């Protein structure tokens, strides 16, 4: 069993998510981190992955990147389609 | 030789790039399209890929997704690091 952990990327600053991922690895022993983001946060997820790989986890590798379309329920019973990304990083 | 084509995703509306990619395939015989984007345009590149795959090129597959960090020269001789994505789609 590989200890896995997911970090959901939202509207906070990039470094908040970098710190969350580093904490999962250093304090909770995760060896695989999945960054998940939707919509405009996708760019931030890529920033987080690149900062992790270049500065904080230089021995880490990007194992897989997947993109998809998710449907979100709107306030008025409608559905909105939004792009999503999953970036899997292994130590 | 596989006819390859690159579409650079910038600040225009998403559909402008979807149309550019469809034109490369339908009129110019490209069988492989690479979408490239940097910074905030990364989210738009994912949107373009998802719209292509779900609506216009339903037989297309995402062959590869790579992320990287590029250095851009600033106005004052400084360099700025920016995340980049390449999404390769094959017909």
Backbone of each chain as ProteinMPNN parsed JSONL, in Angstrom:
{"seq_chain_A": "XXXXXXXXXXXXXXXXXXXXXXXXXXXXXXXXXXXXXXXXXXXXXXXXXXXXXXXXXXXXXXXXXXXXXXXXXXXXXXXXXXXXXXXXXXX", "coords_chain_A": {"N_chain_A": [[0.845, -1.207, 0.0], [0.646, 2.104, -0.96], [1.131, 5.137, 0.64], [-1.099, 7.582, -0.083], [-2.052, 10.89, -1.07], [-4.245, 13.663, -1.491], [-4.286, 16.926, -2.803], [-6.348, 19.611, -3.023], [-6.573, 22.184, -5.292], [-7.354, 25.527, -5.026], [-8.48, 28.834, -4.697], [-6.571, 30.087, -3.132], [-3.274, 31.473, -2.435], [-0.478, 30.327, -4.39], [1.677, 29.235, -2.88], [0.491, 28.301, -0.541], [-0.612, 25.864, -1.233], [1.625, 24.487, -2.092], [2.96, 24.253, 0.336], [1.083, 22.689, 1.719], [1.276, 20.275, 0.308], [3.974, 19.581, 0.713], [3.924, 19.233, 3.465], [2.229, 17.009, 3.685], [3.913, 15.068, 2.673], [6.331, 15.227, 4.219], [5.506, 15.197, 6.934], [3.39, 13.406, 7.139], [4.122, 11.194, 5.782], [3.389, 10.64, 3.141], [3.864, 9.239, -0.108], [2.995, 9.646, -2.518], [1.456, 12.214, -4.206], [-1.514, 13.727, -5.246], [-2.474, 16.389, -7.177], [-5.343, 18.272, -7.551], [-7.452, 20.195, -9.627], [-9.82, 22.633, -10.877], [-11.207, 24.49, -13.637], [-10.168, 27.895, -13.688], [-8.245, 27.503, -11.763], [-6.575, 25.579, -12.671], [-4.192, 26.444, -13.913], [-2.799, 27.284, -11.661], [-2.426, 24.847, -10.347], [-0.558, 23.638, -12.007], [1.564, 25.41, -11.609], [2.057, 24.849, -8.865], [2.881, 22.159, -9.005], [5.223, 22.435, -10.522], [6.812, 24.075, -8.865], [7.066, 22.416, -6.64], [8.508, 20.285, -7.748], [10.828, 21.532, -8.69], [11.912, 22.914, -6.51], [11.245, 22.039, -3.822], [10.891, 19.278, -3.676], [13.015, 17.826, -5.05], [13.71, 15.316, -5.857], [11.417, 14.231, -6.744], [8.99, 12.947, -9.109], [6.901, 13.569, -11.946], [4.261, 11.57, -12.333], [1.901, 11.128, -13.693], [-0.422, 12.902, -15.743], [-3.657, 13.969, -16.043], [-6.482, 15.114, -17.879], [-9.858, 16.269, -17.765], [-13.473, 16.577, -18.121], [-15.757, 18.044, -15.975], [-19.028, 18.028, -14.535], [-20.814, 20.541, -12.998], [-23.313, 21.316, -10.648], [-25.416, 24.03, -11.089], [-26.792, 27.014, -9.483], [-29.44, 27.237, -10.242], [-30.473, 24.767, -10.868], [-29.381, 24.086, -13.229], [-26.636, 22.711, -15.215], [-23.138, 23.125, -15.284], [-20.363, 22.852, -17.375], [-17.014, 22.107, -16.699], [-13.501, 22.255, -17.091], [-11.006, 19.989, -15.828], [-8.058, 19.055, -13.976], [-5.672, 16.537, -13.094], [-2.776, 16.009, -11.39], [-0.321, 13.794, -10.813], [2.146, 13.17, -8.474], [5.109, 11.55, -7.6], [7.296, 10.566, -4.969]], "CA_chain_A": [[0.0, 0.0, 0.0], [1.365, 3.364, -1.025], [0.385, 6.242, 1.248], [-1.453, 8.582, -1.092], [-2.674, 12.084, -0.523], [-4.737, 14.57, -2.524], [-4.352, 18.347, -2.454], [-7.268, 20.315, -3.927], [-6.072, 23.533, -5.562], [-8.446, 26.492, -5.19], [-8.179, 30.242, -4.962], [-5.52, 30.642, -2.268], [-1.984, 31.679, -3.088], [0.201, 29.104, -4.818], [2.538, 28.655, -1.852], [-0.335, 27.595, 0.44], [-0.781, 24.485, -1.709], [2.964, 23.892, -2.062], [3.18, 23.912, 1.735], [0.193, 21.566, 2.05], [1.83, 19.059, -0.302], [5.227, 19.261, 1.41], [3.532, 18.739, 4.791], [1.722, 15.644, 3.504], [5.045, 14.169, 2.443], [7.314, 15.229, 5.305], [4.96, 14.881, 8.249], [2.416, 12.315, 7.125], [4.705, 10.043, 5.107], [2.849, 10.354, 1.803], [4.888, 9.087, -1.149], [2.349, 10.011, -3.78], [0.56, 13.355, -4.016], [-2.29, 14.104, -6.424], [-2.991, 17.758, -7.179], [-6.568, 18.341, -8.35], [-7.935, 21.564, -9.813], [-10.83, 22.844, -11.914], [-11.351, 25.85, -14.167], [-9.008, 28.792, -13.693], [-7.23, 27.03, -10.812], [-5.708, 24.612, -13.358], [-2.868, 27.066, -14.074], [-2.15, 27.27, -10.346], [-2.012, 23.467, -10.067], [0.696, 23.422, -12.745], [2.58, 26.158, -10.853], [2.359, 24.103, -7.642], [3.648, 20.969, -9.399], [6.562, 22.85, -10.96], [7.567, 24.563, -7.697], [7.394, 21.225, -5.855], [9.524, 19.48, -8.425], [12.078, 22.274, -8.877], [12.48, 23.519, -5.303], [11.038, 21.396, -2.525], [10.961, 17.815, -3.792], [13.781, 17.727, -6.297], [13.796, 13.918, -6.281], [10.066, 13.79, -7.135], [8.709, 12.865, -10.548], [5.5, 13.634, -12.329], [3.941, 10.213, -12.769], [0.767, 11.118, -14.627], [-1.258, 14.105, -15.812], [-4.911, 13.688, -16.751], [-7.466, 16.19, -17.93], [-11.215, 15.757, -17.926], [-14.542, 17.57, -18.014], [-16.671, 17.726, -14.88], [-20.271, 18.796, -14.542], [-21.136, 21.12, -11.698], [-24.699, 21.783, -10.574], [-25.544, 25.46, -10.838], [-27.779, 27.412, -8.47], [-30.809, 27.168, -10.742], [-30.749, 23.42, -11.355], [-28.646, 23.871, -14.479], [-25.299, 22.156, -15.011], [-22.061, 23.84, -15.956], [-19.221, 21.978, -17.63], [-15.748, 22.766, -16.375], [-12.33, 21.392, -17.271], [-10.314, 19.638, -14.6], [-6.743, 18.412, -14.156], [-5.099, 15.763, -11.985], [-1.334, 15.84, -11.571], [0.155, 12.828, -9.811], [3.577, 13.325, -8.228], [5.635, 10.517, -6.683], [8.59, 10.88, -4.38]], "C_chain_A": [[0.872, 1.246, 0.0], [0.546, 4.447, -0.325], [0.155, 7.34, 0.21], [-2.139, 9.762, -0.437], [-3.113, 12.991, -1.667], [-4.755, 15.998, -1.989], [-5.25, 19.024, -3.495], [-6.83, 21.766, -4.07], [-7.254, 24.463, -5.82], [-7.915, 27.89, -5.418], [-7.128, 30.863, -4.043], [-4.245, 30.883, -3.079], [-1.298, 30.347, -3.363], [0.966, 28.433, -3.68], [1.75, 27.931, -0.753], [-0.465, 26.122, 0.056], [0.553, 23.741, -1.773], [3.248, 23.398, -0.641], [2.326, 22.71, 2.154], [0.765, 20.251, 1.522], [3.106, 18.62, 0.414], [4.93, 18.676, 2.79], [3.024, 17.305, 4.704], [2.87, 14.652, 3.366], [5.955, 14.086, 3.669], [6.746, 14.792, 6.653], [4.04, 13.669, 8.255], [2.883, 11.123, 6.289], [4.107, 9.692, 3.757], [3.996, 10.194, 0.805], [4.303, 9.426, -2.508], [1.319, 11.102, -3.498], [-0.196, 13.586, -5.326], [-2.809, 15.521, -6.244], [-4.215, 17.78, -8.074], [-7.046, 19.779, -8.426], [-8.965, 21.602, -10.924], [-10.768, 24.29, -12.401], [-10.057, 26.643, -14.119], [-7.915, 28.357, -12.73], [-6.273, 26.028, -11.45], [-4.291, 25.174, -13.524], [-2.093, 27.024, -12.755], [-1.658, 25.866, -9.986], [-0.694, 23.146, -10.777], [1.838, 24.175, -12.069], [3.017, 25.379, -9.613], [3.242, 22.891, -7.967], [5.079, 21.35, -9.773], [7.416, 23.343, -9.797], [7.973, 23.384, -6.814], [8.582, 20.49, -6.462], [10.875, 20.214, -8.511], [12.716, 22.748, -7.577], [12.394, 22.654, -4.058], [11.183, 19.883, -2.559], [11.726, 17.477, -5.066], [13.979, 16.284, -6.758], [12.427, 13.38, -6.729], [9.904, 13.789, -8.655], [7.217, 13.028, -10.805], [5.151, 12.305, -12.986], [2.862, 10.225, -13.842], [0.057, 12.469, -14.587], [-2.498, 13.747, -16.62], [-5.791, 14.914, -16.773], [-8.832, 15.588, -18.21], [-12.203, 16.907, -17.902], [-15.479, 17.131, -16.9], [-17.923, 18.577, -15.011], [-20.583, 19.261, -13.129], [-22.588, 21.571, -11.729], [-24.723, 23.267, -10.256], [-26.65, 25.745, -9.846], [-29.208, 27.172, -8.931], [-31.141, 25.804, -11.353], [-30.087, 23.111, -12.684], [-27.301, 23.192, -14.177], [-24.299, 22.935, -15.854], [-20.932, 22.845, -16.175], [-17.93, 22.744, -17.368], [-14.607, 21.757, -16.558], [-11.647, 21.138, -15.934], [-8.966, 18.993, -14.93], [-6.388, 17.635, -12.896], [-3.624, 15.564, -12.29], [-0.833, 14.944, -10.448], [1.672, 12.914, -9.692], [4.032, 12.241, -7.262], [7.028, 10.899, -6.219], [9.629, 9.88, -4.85]], "O_chain_A": [[1.733, 1.413, 0.864], [-0.62, 4.652, -0.665], [1.1, 7.941, -0.302], [-2.738, 9.632, 0.631], [-2.435, 13.079, -2.691], [-5.187, 16.245, -0.862], [-4.952, 19.013, -4.689], [-6.729, 22.49, -3.079], [-8.059, 24.22, -6.72], [-7.014, 28.104, -6.23], [-6.828, 32.05, -4.169], [-4.165, 30.535, -4.257], [-1.516, 29.365, -2.654], [0.916, 27.213, -3.527], [2.29, 27.038, -0.101], [-0.432, 25.242, 0.916], [0.616, 22.533, -1.543], [3.713, 22.276, -0.442], [2.801, 21.822, 2.862], [0.738, 19.234, 2.216], [3.296, 17.435, 0.688], [5.597, 17.741, 3.233], [3.351, 16.477, 5.555], [2.805, 13.535, 3.879], [6.309, 12.99, 4.105], [7.417, 14.104, 7.423], [3.925, 12.981, 9.27], [2.141, 10.158, 6.106], [4.288, 8.575, 3.271], [4.983, 10.928, 0.865], [5.011, 9.485, -3.514], [0.429, 10.935, -2.664], [0.414, 13.635, -6.394], [-3.503, 15.817, -5.272], [-4.148, 17.356, -9.228], [-7.049, 20.498, -7.426], [-8.994, 20.734, -11.797], [-10.336, 25.189, -11.679], [-8.989, 26.136, -14.462], [-6.771, 28.793, -12.862], [-5.268, 25.662, -10.842], [-3.31, 24.465, -13.303], [-0.89, 26.762, -12.735], [-0.593, 25.715, -9.387], [0.174, 22.471, -10.223], [2.949, 23.656, -11.961], [4.212, 25.263, -9.342], [4.231, 22.636, -7.28], [6.031, 20.671, -9.387], [8.613, 23.061, -9.745], [9.09, 23.35, -6.297], [9.532, 20.126, -5.768], [11.932, 19.59, -8.416], [13.927, 22.964, -7.53], [13.368, 22.544, -3.313], [11.565, 19.276, -1.559], [11.177, 16.926, -6.02], [14.366, 16.043, -7.902], [12.302, 12.2, -7.055], [10.581, 14.521, -9.377], [6.385, 12.666, -9.973], [5.671, 11.96, -14.046], [2.899, 9.432, -14.784], [-0.05, 13.098, -13.533], [-2.393, 13.275, -17.752], [-5.843, 15.669, -15.802], [-8.942, 14.524, -18.82], [-11.83, 18.061, -17.691], [-15.941, 15.99, -16.878], [-17.886, 19.694, -15.526], [-20.61, 18.467, -12.188], [-23.044, 22.143, -12.719], [-24.125, 23.712, -9.276], [-27.363, 24.837, -9.417], [-30.093, 26.93, -8.111], [-31.984, 25.702, -12.244], [-30.216, 22.003, -13.206], [-26.885, 23.113, -13.021], [-24.585, 23.342, -16.98], [-20.582, 22.085, -15.272], [-17.786, 23.897, -17.775], [-14.734, 20.578, -16.228], [-11.703, 21.967, -15.025], [-8.767, 18.457, -16.02], [-6.751, 18.019, -11.784], [-3.268, 15.012, -13.331], [-0.915, 15.301, -9.273], [2.394, 12.753, -10.676], [3.409, 12.035, -6.22], [7.823, 11.471, -6.965], [10.794, 9.973, -4.463]]}, "seq_chain_B": "XXXXXXXXXXXXXXXXXXXXXXXXXXXXXXXXXXXXXXXXXXXXXXXXXXXXXXXXXXXXXXXXXXXXXXXXXXXXXXXXXXXXXXXXXXX", "coords_chain_B": {"N_chain_B": [[6.361, 9.963, -42.016], [4.608, 12.0, -39.838], [2.103, 14.387, -40.226], [2.413, 17.18, -38.335], [1.207, 19.702, -36.1], [1.235, 22.827, -34.419], [-0.581, 24.641, -32.004], [-0.629, 27.695, -30.53], [-1.746, 28.781, -27.476], [-3.265, 31.672, -26.388], [-4.523, 34.784, -25.332], [-6.981, 35.025, -26.572], [-10.503, 34.183, -27.154], [-11.66, 30.93, -26.137], [-12.841, 29.398, -28.226], [-11.653, 30.345, -30.559], [-9.193, 29.09, -30.677], [-9.941, 26.441, -30.699], [-11.163, 26.33, -33.191], [-8.909, 26.929, -34.786], [-7.375, 24.625, -34.39], [-9.084, 22.616, -35.389], [-9.195, 23.405, -38.046], [-6.539, 22.998, -38.847], [-6.48, 20.244, -38.847], [-8.65, 19.417, -40.524], [-8.376, 20.895, -42.94], [-5.654, 21.053, -43.495], [-4.649, 18.585, -43.144], [-3.382, 17.685, -40.827], [-2.434, 15.228, -38.415], [-1.689, 15.166, -35.926], [-1.883, 17.287, -33.224], [-0.399, 19.803, -31.308], [-1.052, 21.527, -28.422], [0.028, 24.489, -26.99], [0.741, 26.371, -24.097], [1.225, 29.062, -21.746], [1.503, 30.198, -18.328], [-1.402, 31.885, -17.167], [-2.919, 31.114, -19.341], [-2.876, 28.414, -19.432], [-5.081, 27.071, -18.305], [-6.971, 27.614, -20.262], [-5.928, 26.175, -22.41], [-6.398, 23.567, -21.58], [-9.184, 23.61, -21.586], [-9.582, 23.933, -24.38], [-8.517, 21.51, -25.343], [-10.304, 19.683, -24.172], [-12.76, 20.44, -25.304], [-12.226, 19.947, -27.999], [-11.857, 17.16, -27.966], [-14.289, 16.237, -26.956], [-16.291, 17.31, -28.589], [-15.593, 18.098, -31.304], [-13.626, 16.466, -32.396], [-14.174, 13.644, -31.946], [-13.028, 11.191, -32.217], [-10.482, 11.535, -31.487], [-7.49, 11.297, -29.465], [-5.874, 12.011, -26.33], [-2.539, 12.129, -26.355], [-0.255, 12.773, -24.949], [0.703, 14.699, -22.098], [2.574, 17.347, -20.991], [4.276, 19.209, -18.502], [6.152, 22.154, -17.715], [8.789, 24.488, -16.79], [9.334, 27.701, -17.92], [11.672, 30.276, -18.787], [11.26, 33.698, -19.023], [12.385, 36.654, -20.557], [12.358, 39.674, -18.891], [11.331, 43.175, -19.086], [13.324, 44.702, -17.951], [15.757, 43.411, -18.135], [15.65, 41.384, -16.378], [14.693, 37.997, -15.392], [11.748, 36.055, -15.657], [10.061, 33.379, -14.217], [7.856, 31.03, -15.577], [5.116, 28.798, -15.65], [4.453, 26.147, -17.985], [2.505, 24.341, -20.452], [2.133, 21.451, -22.498], [-0.011, 19.91, -24.65], [-0.582, 17.054, -26.33], [-2.418, 15.934, -29.033], [-3.82, 13.279, -30.837], [-5.231, 12.202, -33.908]], "CA_chain_B": [[6.254, 11.317, -41.446], [3.273, 12.396, -39.4], [1.902, 15.839, -40.264], [2.196, 17.718, -37.003], [0.881, 21.11, -36.089], [1.198, 23.395, -33.064], [-1.46, 25.788, -31.789], [-0.239, 28.425, -29.319], [-2.937, 29.299, -26.805], [-3.007, 32.956, -25.737], [-5.596, 35.47, -24.609], [-8.255, 35.066, -27.305], [-11.528, 33.283, -26.644], [-11.361, 29.509, -26.279], [-13.278, 28.833, -29.509], [-10.708, 30.735, -31.615], [-8.142, 28.068, -30.728], [-10.605, 25.199, -31.114], [-11.305, 26.468, -34.645], [-7.57, 26.828, -35.374], [-6.958, 23.22, -34.348], [-9.94, 21.862, -36.312], [-8.764, 23.782, -39.389], [-5.272, 22.302, -39.107], [-6.758, 18.834, -39.106], [-9.549, 19.2, -41.654], [-7.941, 21.506, -44.198], [-4.226, 20.899, -43.752], [-4.293, 17.173, -43.019], [-2.611, 17.336, -39.632], [-2.976, 14.105, -37.653], [-1.251, 15.372, -34.54], [-1.923, 18.704, -32.851], [0.132, 20.112, -29.977], [-1.506, 22.791, -27.844], [1.036, 25.011, -26.061], [0.29, 27.547, -23.361], [2.009, 29.453, -20.571], [0.836, 31.033, -17.321], [-2.853, 31.769, -16.988], [-3.525, 30.501, -20.527], [-2.849, 26.952, -19.28], [-6.471, 26.621, -18.109], [-7.65, 27.684, -21.557], [-5.433, 25.066, -23.228], [-7.124, 22.368, -21.148], [-10.54, 23.775, -22.141], [-9.52, 23.673, -25.819], [-8.326, 20.064, -25.524], [-11.531, 18.977, -23.795], [-13.802, 20.728, -26.306], [-11.85, 19.207, -29.206], [-12.054, 15.728, -27.77], [-15.691, 15.903, -26.679], [-17.255, 17.817, -29.561], [-15.206, 18.261, -32.703], [-12.756, 15.367, -32.835], [-14.524, 12.64, -30.94], [-12.163, 10.013, -32.34], [-9.112, 11.922, -31.114], [-7.031, 10.891, -28.134], [-4.778, 12.773, -25.76], [-1.394, 11.222, -26.41], [0.752, 13.128, -23.954], [0.609, 16.024, -21.482], [3.807, 17.669, -20.268], [4.374, 20.545, -17.921], [7.54, 22.585, -17.572], [8.973, 25.874, -16.376], [10.093, 28.463, -18.914], [12.15, 31.586, -18.322], [10.969, 34.771, -19.961], [13.145, 37.866, -20.274], [11.528, 40.828, -18.561], [11.706, 44.436, -19.724], [14.492, 45.322, -17.323], [16.875, 42.476, -18.145], [15.395, 40.327, -15.399], [13.986, 36.852, -15.965], [10.563, 35.64, -14.925], [9.758, 31.971, -14.459], [6.437, 30.816, -15.807], [4.78, 27.406, -15.959], [3.964, 25.922, -19.344], [1.926, 23.015, -20.691], [2.014, 20.971, -23.878], [-0.992, 18.821, -24.739], [-0.496, 16.454, -27.664], [-3.662, 15.235, -29.403], [-3.704, 12.596, -32.121], [-6.499, 11.827, -34.509]], "C_chain_B": [[4.799, 11.606, -41.075], [3.123, 13.912, -39.52], [1.534, 16.343, -38.87], [1.902, 19.204, -37.073], [0.811, 21.594, -34.644], [0.255, 24.587, -33.022], [-1.05, 26.435, -30.465], [-1.465, 29.096, -28.721], [-2.573, 30.586, -26.059], [-4.255, 33.501, -25.089], [-6.914, 35.568, -25.36], [-9.285, 34.147, -26.646], [-11.185, 31.834, -26.966], [-11.683, 28.983, -27.679], [-12.369, 29.22, -30.674], [-9.634, 29.655, -31.784], [-8.704, 26.706, -31.112], [-10.712, 25.195, -32.64], [-9.949, 26.314, -35.344], [-7.118, 25.37, -35.447], [-7.764, 22.373, -35.339], [-9.53, 22.142, -37.759], [-7.465, 23.078, -39.77], [-5.52, 20.852, -39.494], [-7.575, 18.654, -40.387], [-9.021, 19.747, -42.982], [-6.486, 21.233, -44.516], [-3.73, 19.486, -43.477], [-3.432, 16.802, -41.826], [-3.258, 16.147, -38.926], [-2.557, 14.199, -36.192], [-1.178, 16.87, -34.253], [-1.315, 18.847, -31.458], [-0.368, 21.482, -29.555], [-0.448, 23.242, -26.847], [0.52, 26.271, -25.396], [1.211, 27.802, -22.175], [1.133, 30.244, -19.604], [-0.662, 30.79, -17.25], [-3.566, 31.135, -18.18], [-3.557, 28.973, -20.443], [-4.268, 26.397, -19.114], [-7.218, 26.593, -19.437], [-7.197, 26.535, -22.471], [-6.15, 23.762, -22.874], [-8.568, 22.421, -21.655], [-10.563, 23.416, -23.629], [-9.402, 22.17, -26.085], [-9.609, 19.3, -25.231], [-12.654, 19.209, -24.802], [-13.497, 19.983, -27.609], [-12.224, 17.738, -29.076], [-13.529, 15.372, -27.614], [-16.66, 16.304, -27.781], [-16.829, 17.727, -31.011], [-14.379, 17.109, -33.257], [-12.962, 14.193, -31.894], [-13.722, 11.342, -31.077], [-10.711, 10.322, -31.952], [-8.781, 11.479, -29.695], [-5.945, 11.842, -27.642], [-3.605, 11.829, -25.598], [-0.419, 11.5, -25.267], [0.451, 14.521, -23.388], [1.897, 16.249, -20.703], [3.732, 19.058, -19.682], [5.843, 20.876, -17.703], [7.58, 24.006, -17.043], [9.821, 26.57, -17.43], [10.542, 29.781, -18.303], [11.905, 32.618, -19.405], [11.81, 35.977, -19.576], [12.201, 39.026, -20.019], [12.062, 42.086, -19.228], [13.019, 44.997, -19.183], [15.661, 44.349, -17.22], [16.729, 41.362, -17.121], [14.744, 39.127, -16.097], [12.837, 36.448, -15.041], [10.337, 34.165, -15.243], [8.251, 31.796, -14.607], [6.202, 29.346, -16.165], [4.235, 27.3, -17.381], [3.382, 24.525, -19.456], [1.957, 22.712, -22.181], [1.04, 19.801, -23.869], [-0.979, 18.303, -26.165], [-1.75, 15.619, -27.934], [-3.46, 14.567, -30.751], [-5.072, 12.155, -32.602], [-6.613, 10.311, -34.583]], "O_chain_B": [[3.891, 11.471, -41.895], [3.937, 14.652, -38.968], [0.499, 15.985, -38.309], [2.314, 19.88, -38.015], [0.38, 20.859, -33.755], [0.289, 25.444, -33.905], [-1.114, 25.803, -29.41], [-2.14, 29.884, -29.384], [-1.685, 30.588, -25.206], [-4.966, 32.785, -24.383], [-7.875, 36.136, -24.841], [-8.973, 33.427, -25.698], [-10.501, 31.552, -27.95], [-10.906, 28.222, -28.255], [-12.314, 28.504, -31.674], [-9.223, 29.349, -32.903], [-8.032, 25.911, -31.768], [-10.398, 24.202, -33.296], [-9.853, 25.647, -36.374], [-6.547, 24.938, -36.449], [-7.211, 21.524, -36.037], [-9.517, 21.238, -38.595], [-7.318, 22.615, -40.901], [-4.845, 20.306, -40.367], [-7.229, 17.833, -41.237], [-9.204, 19.124, -44.027], [-6.112, 21.184, -45.688], [-2.532, 19.216, -43.566], [-2.821, 15.733, -41.804], [-4.484, 16.062, -38.845], [-3.004, 13.427, -35.344], [-0.496, 17.618, -34.953], [-1.669, 18.108, -30.54], [-0.139, 22.477, -30.243], [-0.063, 22.48, -25.96], [-0.066, 27.135, -26.048], [1.879, 26.899, -21.671], [0.155, 30.876, -20.003], [-1.128, 29.651, -17.269], [-4.697, 30.668, -18.046], [-4.183, 28.314, -21.273], [-4.614, 25.377, -19.71], [-7.994, 25.677, -19.708], [-8.004, 25.987, -23.221], [-6.468, 22.958, -23.751], [-9.113, 21.41, -22.097], [-11.445, 22.689, -24.086], [-10.098, 21.626, -26.943], [-9.962, 18.372, -25.96], [-13.411, 18.291, -25.119], [-14.405, 19.451, -28.247], [-12.833, 17.156, -29.973], [-13.97, 14.325, -28.087], [-17.733, 15.715, -27.906], [-17.618, 17.321, -31.864], [-14.431, 16.817, -34.452], [-12.063, 13.798, -31.15], [-13.729, 10.501, -30.178], [-9.83, 9.471, -32.076], [-9.66, 11.311, -28.849], [-5.191, 12.405, -28.436], [-3.65, 10.87, -24.827], [0.164, 10.58, -24.694], [0.001, 15.41, -24.111], [2.266, 15.437, -19.855], [3.187, 19.975, -20.296], [6.673, 19.983, -17.526], [6.544, 24.648, -16.869], [10.896, 26.09, -17.79], [9.884, 30.33, -17.419], [12.294, 32.433, -20.558], [11.937, 36.289, -18.392], [11.339, 39.324, -20.846], [13.119, 42.063, -19.859], [13.738, 45.695, -19.898], [16.474, 44.459, -16.302], [17.596, 40.495, -17.013], [14.301, 39.226, -17.241], [12.949, 36.496, -13.816], [10.415, 33.753, -16.4], [7.474, 32.36, -13.837], [6.988, 28.736, -16.89], [3.638, 28.239, -17.906], [3.711, 23.636, -18.67], [1.823, 23.608, -23.015], [1.248, 18.818, -23.158], [-1.323, 19.026, -27.099], [-2.095, 14.721, -27.166], [-2.99, 15.197, -31.699], [-5.946, 11.789, -31.816], [-7.62, 9.79, -35.062]]}, "name": "protein", "num_of_chains": 2, "seq": "XXXXXXXXXXXXXXXXXXXXXXXXXXXXXXXXXXXXXXXXXXXXXXXXXXXXXXXXXXXXXXXXXXXXXXXXXXXXXXXXXXXXXXXXXXXXXXXXXXXXXXXXXXXXXXXXXXXXXXXXXXXXXXXXXXXXXXXXXXXXXXXXXXXXXXXXXXXXXXXXXXXXXXXXXXXXXXXXXXXXXX"}
